[in-house]
Amino acid sequence: MLKKLLYLAAGQGTTRITELASELGVSTVLVQEMLEDLMRQDYIVAVVPACLIPCERCPLSTACLFRNQPRIWALTQKGEQFLAISLKKK
Amino acid sequence: MSDAKQNSSKGSSATDLERHEQTIVVGLAGQPNVGKSTIFNLTTGLSQHVGNWPGKTVERKEGMLVHQDIKLRLVDLPGTYSLTANSEEERITRDFILHERPDVIVMIADASALERNLYLLAELLVLPVPVVLGLNMMDVAEAQGIHIEPHVLEAALGLPVITLVAARNQGVSELIAAAERLAREPAGFKPTRPKIAEPHREVLAQVRTLLGQYVPAPYREDWVALKLLEGDMEITEKARSWLPDADWSSVAALLKEHEDAVLDIASGRYEWIARMVRAAVIHPRLGQISVTDRLDRFAVHPFWGLLLLLAMFGLVFWLTFTVATPIQHWLDVYVIERLQGLLASGLTEAPSWLADLLVNGVLGGVGIVVTFVPILAVFFTALALLEDTGYLARAAYVMDRFMHFLGLHGKSFLPLFLGFGCNVPAIMGARVIGSQSGRLLTILLAPLVPCSARLLILALLTPVFFGNQALMVSWGLVSLNILVLAIVGITLNHTVFRGQHAAFIMEMPLYHLPNLRSIGHFVWNNIWSFLRKAGTIILLVSVVVWALSNFPGSDIEQSYLARFGQSLTPIGQLMGMDWRLIVALLSSFIAKENAIATLGILYGAGEEGRGLAETMAAVVSPATALSFLAVTMLFIPCAATVAVMYKETRSWRWTLFDVTLLLVIALTVGVIIYQAAHWLGIGVSGA
């Protein structure tokens, strides 16, 4: 299921959790749990939208349009390598 | 059953306990904040013993109770999410189960978040101990519309399931009874355990075989094999010490070859959780999530979502033109011009150059910029509303899909979207992109996103030149920027950078009612920042522009600025622009708003009672205005943006490449627009 989640995420560019849940036939809560797991295993990484410094320390925070942020994850190098190897095997 | 070694009971329960020789040891497990402590306190009352786990700083709580003449020793285990040795709490819990061998584990789960809690159960079930599941907070689950059928769950899991509302002491005695029953008859415990997903089942068996007889008690080789494949550091260290070198080498080789086995192990657990939940949980009624999902069918649809996004931009402009532009015009005509008149009459005794500087330089430049505050207020309020309701996150998603469709880098949309506020954070935000080429491409494209300062210029000038068509023209010019951005992005991506698609997973925030206080804060901060800019950089540039347009003589057409601007008129003529418009364009390099300040100074000497807009409309043709607006929207970014671009790329070569590219694009588009209008005979003469 986790591998399928990675394949789905990689195959669709940007995908929403609700879409992944629908494809996997599970709830969005379970997808969130799987993402936390993949993050612990270093296959994906949580991405702070557009910023590397916390909002509290950002001089532009008060003029920022991205306060109501979506949570975003991206593949890590390990995740990309895993997918590349898997695709070769297929 | 375990002998009663510890008994801290007091009072009547102590008297009862003394009658019994054996005690059932119960481990109370569960995630943090599921109500374990409440159950522990309810069942053990005053008969508690608090200490520390051996060699740890984590608190160990034990207590005694008697149920139907049977003594039970309850051990409150630390709250854990799993049983992999990631934290001290997790190590304590699994060591307790492995080494102290309790008679039964009572796992407490939050019924309102069952899926999150079942992972721990999946791990407990591979340990050699019977488990009872207590579903706490059933009232909260029901209130959220989550209906759990405990008997179905019990049949699916193959273990006792007791429903609870511990806060109201409901179901607690039934839970203790079930634990006591299972402890007395563990032979009947045959749960449905999660299985490792198919690809690595065989590997698990191989590791188990290699471990063979080397695994000492209390460990079991199947559990150790599983933990080795999961990459559990503690068990790996132990196994290395248990096995002879040759056998360990074989195990290590297998583990290295199957590093991804952890995914199949976890997948087996998630599939098991999904099966259990599908069997026994009926999920929510219509609510906030459903509303969000229904709205998202349109908001993030590849086609309708894009249309909605464009419509939203149109709406923001419509609101600006309808509400704010008339106020801005009123301020320009009735406040700034009257102030200029008052100031001029008050300075009759002052040197003429000083009066002219203050009246036409400062008030004519900065004053006109300050009249923009109503436009800013409406513009930022509209954007803040969209952001606070959760729509902008959808807009970002739609833009991202659009960018993928055009072959741009996936992560680029985040910083680029920030560019609608200001290009500086957009360029700084490109740090989020891992690949050097993707980051550089995003930095180069960021100035093509129309920032709020350029949108303000649109908001001021389009109603003057295009009347009822202003909305369409503004919308078209913003779309032109996006189109140019896409074309440049595709071209650079397929030639210079050879970009790749980045996989991305996004969780949208729920739609919700906006918070007026936070919107007010956002709008005020933006307006204050704008006013500070007006009082500093715009004021300075206004003074410089005034000085250059007033010296060496009184005739503006003979001024230094005019001479400089006239030297560029061969280029300007191709776009229908006179030297004033060219100078205004160039002054926007310092800060975009300076274009307006400069126009205010250079065209400000119009007839009394006419604002800047009308004065310009009288001398500038719509074709020229359209060309000027298009060039302004695509022109080289402001100095702050260029400085940040250099700071982020650490390359003058790329910075100058982008500035040159934007200059060429802006002038080319300006010439095409003007010449096309001229050729078609559209709007080539002034009003």
Contacts between the chains, C-beta under 8 A, distances in Angstrom:
chain1	res1	chain2	res2	distance
A	1	B	197	7.3
A	1	B	267	4.1
A	1	B	270	4.8
A	1	B	271	5.4
A	1	B	274	7.6
A	2	B	263	4.5
A	2	B	264	7.9
A	2	B	266	5.6
A	2	B	267	4.7
A	2	B	270	6.9
A	3	B	260	7.6
A	3	B	263	5.4
A	3	B	264	7.5
A	3	B	267	6.7
A	4	B	267	8.0
A	6	B	263	8.0
A	6	B	503	8.0
A	9	B	503	4.8
A	9	B	504	7.3
A	9	B	505	5.1
A	10	B	503	4.2
A	12	B	503	7.9
A	13	B	400	7.5
A	13	B	401	7.0
A	13	B	404	4.1
A	13	B	410	5.6
A	13	B	501	5.6
A	13	B	502	7.7
A	13	B	503	7.1
A	13	B	504	6.6
A	14	B	397	6.6
A	14	B	400	4.7
A	14	B	401	6.4
A	14	B	404	6.7
A	14	B	410	5.9
A	14	B	503	8.0
A	14	B	504	4.0
A	14	B	505	7.6
A	14	B	506	5.9
A	15	B	504	7.2
A	15	B	505	5.9
A	15	B	506	7.2
A	16	B	296	8.0
A	16	B	300	6.9
A	16	B	397	7.0
A	16	B	505	7.7
A	16	B	506	5.4
A	16	B	507	7.2
A	16	B	508	6.3
A	17	B	505	6.7
A	17	B	506	7.2
A	17	B	507	4.6
A	17	B	508	7.8
A	18	B	293	6.6
A	18	B	296	7.3
A	18	B	508	7.8
A	20	B	505	6.9
A	24	B	274	7.9
A	25	B	274	7.1
A	26	B	270	7.4
A	26	B	274	4.6
A	26	B	277	7.9
A	27	B	115	6.1
A	27	B	277	6.9
A	27	B	283	6.8
A	28	B	507	8.0
A	29	B	113	7.0
A	29	B	115	4.8
A	29	B	116	6.5
A	30	B	115	4.8
A	30	B	270	6.4
A	30	B	273	6.4
A	30	B	274	6.1
A	30	B	277	7.4
A	32	B	507	7.2
A	33	B	115	6.5
A	33	B	116	5.9
A	33	B	119	6.6
A	33	B	270	7.3
A	34	B	266	7.7
A	34	B	270	5.8
A	35	B	505	6.6
A	37	B	266	5.4
A	37	B	270	8.0
A	40	B	86	7.5
A	41	B	262	5.9
A	41	B	263	7.2
A	41	B	266	7.8
A	43	B	263	7.7
A	44	B	505	7.0
A	47	B	411	7.3
A	47	B	414	8.0
A	47	B	432	6.1
A	47	B	504	7.9
A	48	B	432	6.9
A	49	B	396	7.7
A	49	B	414	4.7
A	49	B	432	7.2
A	50	B	414	4.1
A	50	B	415	4.7
A	50	B	417	7.6
A	50	B	418	5.3
A	50	B	425	7.4
A	50	B	426	7.8
A	50	B	429	3.4
A	50	B	432	5.5
A	51	B	425	7.9
A	51	B	428	7.9
A	51	B	429	5.9
A	51	B	432	7.0
A	52	B	431	5.1
A	52	B	432	6.7
A	60	B	422	7.5
A	60	B	424	7.6
A	60	B	425	4.8
A	62	B	521	7.2
A	62	B	522	6.9
A	62	B	525	3.7
A	62	B	526	7.7
A	62	B	529	7.8
A	63	B	421	6.1
A	63	B	422	6.9
A	63	B	522	7.6
A	63	B	525	5.8
A	63	B	526	5.1
A	63	B	529	5.9
A	64	B	418	7.3
A	64	B	421	7.0
A	64	B	425	7.0
A	65	B	383	6.3
A	65	B	387	5.7
A	65	B	392	6.3
A	65	B	417	7.2
A	65	B	418	6.2
A	65	B	420	6.5
A	65	B	421	4.7
A	66	B	387	7.7
A	66	B	392	7.4
A	66	B	396	7.9
A	66	B	414	7.5
A	66	B	417	7.3
A	66	B	418	6.2
A	67	B	387	6.6
A	67	B	518	7.8
A	67	B	522	7.8
A	68	B	387	5.4
A	68	B	388	6.1
A	68	B	390	5.8
A	68	B	392	6.8
A	68	B	393	6.3
A	68	B	509	5.5
A	69	B	393	7.0
A	69	B	509	7.3
A	70	B	393	4.2
A	70	B	396	6.9
A	70	B	397	7.2
A	70	B	506	5.0
A	70	B	507	6.0
A	70	B	508	5.2
A	70	B	509	6.2
A	71	B	506	7.2
A	71	B	507	4.2
A	72	B	414	7.7
A	72	B	504	6.4
A	72	B	505	6.9
A	72	B	506	5.2
A	72	B	507	7.6
A	73	B	504	7.3
A	73	B	505	4.4
A	73	B	506	7.9
A	74	B	411	6.8
A	74	B	434	7.5
A	74	B	502	6.1
A	74	B	503	6.7
A	74	B	504	5.5
A	74	B	505	7.7
A	75	B	502	7.3
A	75	B	503	4.6
A	79	B	503	7.7
A	80	B	503	7.8
A	82	B	260	6.0
A	83	B	503	7.9
